[in-house]
Amino acid sequence: DMQGFQLIMNFLVMPLFFLSGALFPLEGLTGAMAIVTRADPLSYGVDAMRGTLTGVSHFGLGLDIAVLGIVTLLCLVIGSKLFERIQV
């Protein structure tokens, strides 16, 4: 139902957003936080936007685009496989 969907989306989207570097810089993170932000695909999107607008990038624009492209293709493949299983 819609309430369950919104609950799951809040548990998924809010941590991704807060760990993306949109609210705080990624420089100076240590240990587990640095690893978690590197695993967050939204970090690369924020970094690419920041790099194109200001010229300052944490990961590098090439890596940002590569990671976003890989995540997009992965989600597209998973979504198409799950869509094939839907019976009308």
MOQUIQUI-V273593 format. One record per residue. RES is the residue in three letters. OMEGA is omega in whole degrees, 0 to 359 (NA if undefined). D_LAST is the distance of its C-alpha to the last C-alpha in whole Angstrom. Layout:
{{RES:OMEGA:D_LAST} {RES:OMEGA:D_LAST}}
This chain:
{{ASP:186:19} {MET:180:21} {GLN:177:24} {GLY:179:23} {PHE:180:22} {GLN:178:25} {LEU:179:27} {ILE:180:25} {MET:177:26} {ASN:178:29} {PHE:179:30} {LEU:188:29} {VAL:184:30} {MET:177:33} {PRO:178:35} {LEU:181:34} {PHE:183:35} {PHE:180:38} {LEU:185:39} {SER:184:38} {GLY:178:42} {ALA:183:41} {LEU:181:43} {PHE:180:46} {PRO:179:47} {LEU:178:46} {GLU:177:49} {GLY:177:51} {LEU:181:49} {THR:170:49} {GLY:187:48} {ALA:181:45} {MET:178:44} {ALA:179:44} {ILE:181:42} {VAL:180:39} {THR:176:40} {ARG:178:39} {ALA:182:36} {ASP:181:35} {PRO:178:33} {LEU:176:34} {SER:181:38} {TYR:176:37} {GLY:178:36} {VAL:180:39} {ASP:178:41} {ALA:178:40} {MET:179:40} {ARG:180:44} {GLY:180:45} {THR:182:44} {LEU:185:46} {THR:182:49} {GLY:180:49} {VAL:184:49} {SER:180:46} {HIS:183:46} {PHE:187:44} {GLY:186:45} {LEU:179:43} {GLY:178:42} {LEU:178:40} {ASP:181:38} {ILE:179:37} {ALA:181:36} {VAL:179:35} {LEU:177:32} {GLY:179:31} {ILE:179:31} {VAL:178:29} {THR:179:27} {LEU:179:26} {LEU:178:25} {CYS:179:23} {LEU:179:21} {VAL:180:21} {ILE:179:19} {GLY:180:17} {SER:176:15} {LYS:178:15} {LEU:179:13} {PHE:179:11} {GLU:184:11} {ARG:182:10} {ILE:177:6} {GLN:182:4} {VAL:NA:0}}
